[in-house]
Amino acid sequence: MPSVMDRVVAVTSRVLQVDPGEIKPQHAFATDLGAESVQSVELVAMFEEEFGIEMDEDEALSVETVGDAAEYIAKVCRQQGVAC
């Protein structure tokens, strides 16, 4: 089963149309990967769908890097009792 980070990279790659090999944990969604605000909202929705969780939109949108997103999603999965 792919790791949380692998799944975050895959979703990010699909939404932002960036080669997954180019996406690193330290990359910021906006400054490094070019995510615009509408794409950030789409990322949150796609992460929720991918992991079967519900995230607080303001909290989720405040996450800046790919690595932080993976950590945040793992935390939400634990809080909601979802295996990820």
C-alpha positions in Angstrom: 0.0 0.0 0.0 1.4 3.4 -0.9 2.4 5.7 1.9 0.5 8.9 2.9 3.4 10.9 1.2 3.1 8.8 -2.0 -0.6 9.4 -2.2 -0.3 13.2 -1.4 2.3 13.4 -4.2 0.1 11.5 -6.7 -3.0 13.7 -6.0 -0.8 16.9 -6.1 0.6 15.7 -9.5 -2.8 15.1 -10.9 -4.3 18.4 -9.7 -1.4 20.7 -10.5 -0.2 18.7 -13.6 3.3 18.4 -12.3 5.5 15.4 -12.8 5.4 13.4 -9.5 9.2 13.0 -9.7 9.5 16.7 -9.4 7.5 17.0 -6.2 9.5 17.0 -3.0 8.2 17.1 0.7 9.8 20.6 1.2 8.0 22.1 -1.8 5.4 24.7 -1.1 2.2 24.3 -3.0 1.9 27.9 -4.1 5.5 29.2 -4.5 7.3 26.0 -5.7 4.4 24.1 -7.5 2.4 27.1 -8.8 -0.9 26.3 -7.1 -3.4 29.1 -7.3 -6.2 29.5 -4.8 -8.8 27.6 -6.7 -6.3 24.7 -7.1 -5.6 24.8 -3.4 -9.3 24.3 -2.7 -9.4 21.5 -5.3 -6.4 19.8 -3.6 -8.2 19.8 -0.3 -11.3 18.2 -1.9 -9.2 15.6 -3.7 -7.2 14.8 -0.5 -10.5 14.3 1.3 -11.7 12.0 -1.4 -8.4 10.1 -1.7 -8.2 9.4 2.1 -11.9 9.2 2.9 -11.7 12.0 5.5 -13.1 15.5 6.2 -10.7 18.3 6.8 -11.3 21.7 8.3 -10.9 23.9 5.2 -9.2 26.8 6.9 -6.7 24.5 8.6 -6.1 22.5 5.4 -5.6 25.6 3.3 -3.0 26.9 5.8 -0.8 23.9 5.2 2.0 25.2 2.9 4.3 22.3 2.0 3.8 18.8 0.6 5.4 17.2 3.6 3.3 19.2 6.0 0.2 18.2 4.0 1.1 14.5 4.5 1.6 15.0 8.2 -1.7 16.9 8.5 -3.6 14.3 6.6 -2.1 11.5 8.7 -3.1 13.3 11.8 -6.7 13.8 10.5 -6.9 10.1 9.6 -5.9 9.2 13.1 -8.4 11.6 14.6 -11.2 10.2 12.4 -10.2 6.6 12.8 -9.5 6.1 9.2 -6.7 3.8 8.1 -4.3 5.6 5.8 
